[in-house]
């Protein structure tokens, strides 16, 4: 039986989780990834919204290359008039309503910045230059393959007014939503350095351990990524459990966190946070931090949310892979909903359905991007789309919605943008879509359909097993589109290269129709450019039904099915005919609705 402990104005007291570092566990001939361990100490001035930081990195170069440069992301620099994020928002056809022209109007004490004052490589100063949101560093000596170096940095920073993801004093009054707040080493992989300027989209990071110390006003409660190391020094609700408190004198408390084997670290702080803990039977603690001055209906929603989050944790662990850490935090803050390591920031003034839905989505990101750390900038559909897929299924089951197709909204959104001619390929970089509409539809809707439509192509059980294999093979790594394709191929024993190419690298559409019925001969036609296998249901004149499956020749096989298997359809052939045993009354293509056919009007033919 689960127990819920309400520890008002407290924070996380947890044992460190045991997660194996994934640095050189796979041979360099097949896979490698970099590793970095962060040690950071920051002193926060809550009145000026500024902080001073010290950062020490132990950077291990697991690549086969010697590196003569490194790069850091300085995300807060985007929140300045004239930044690329500002200019992009002023010029895009459909700007994010949270951004619009707000950056252009920021005053000097409202902007964000990270200023690097000094940087040393193994104790010796190195040359560096800030270019927008990127710090370019010319090393004194190359970091040789297999070598670990120490990079030490001092920096000053200012928290911007809350505009996008990070910031101070959001619309619900949360003081500090601290995401993308530190100089973050850029990723170097088989494609080279990933140093896109911060425009508004997603992130990528290097796997490693984080050791973070935060000095902040003693009236503030802090939560976020990682496990609190010094509850005896900060108190806040643990007085009944601790025999001795060692509260320091002065105006500030020191919060010390460690987060093992993650690729980002977020924290939030407010003087009015309530902190509740739900302790799950499997040893995972769920933490909820939200403002005590919320209206009664919202406070109730935050209480009601907690056992449902436990159900989400169980669902995702069962259907994707076991959550490997010892805590997860749901924190009021930010400007909507955004996922981070072991935590999420969400706005809290919501109806219960909205609060649960956003939490379900952001929590699912723990699996799709934080454990399966795909490159969100290059492949946002692997992040947002897969998260949408699994969270839709979780909501449908946990809330007992009983939807026949919980992904129907994604299909509707996809068909709408195709009809208007605004669709762009999923291979487009996240920052380079012509419209936010095209980005959102591609990443969330079409990315979701990638998996839901695969249920039609290879069968639901194969997709379910494929997701588990994907997690087993690529968690704590940086998987690519080919990796999800291979996981699905290995479980289904079917070739899917055509599917990956057509759905993610083109804007080819699916449109099949029932062309004609001549007594017992049925002719189907492929009108769209994207080929698919066909599920066909025939109703005979005598009232009986028969189901047929027409494999796509390129698949080299067919999905598990009880339907009658017909001869393969070669993709280049515009039509396909087969003969039934009895007179036909009607023919229907894809009764499941999982195929993203853009024209459903020609999918059913009634014989007159």
Helices and strands as residue ranges (DSSP letters): E 3-6, E 35-45, E 50-60, E 67-73, G 75-78, H 84-91, G 103-105, E 113-121, E 124-125, E 127-131, E 134-143, E 148-158, E 167-168, E 176-178, E 184-185, E 187-189, E 192-194, E 208-217, E 221-224, E 227-228, H 231-234, E 252-262, E 267-270, E 273-279, E 285-291, H 296-319, E 327-332, E 337-340, E 343-346, H 352-364, I 366-371, H 380-380, I 381-385, H 386-398, H 408-420, G 430-432, H 436-440, I 441-446, H 447-458, H 460-474, H 481-492, H 497-505, E 512-518, E 521-526, E 534-540, E 545-552, G 553-555, E 564-569, E 575-579, E 584-589, G 600-602, E 604-606
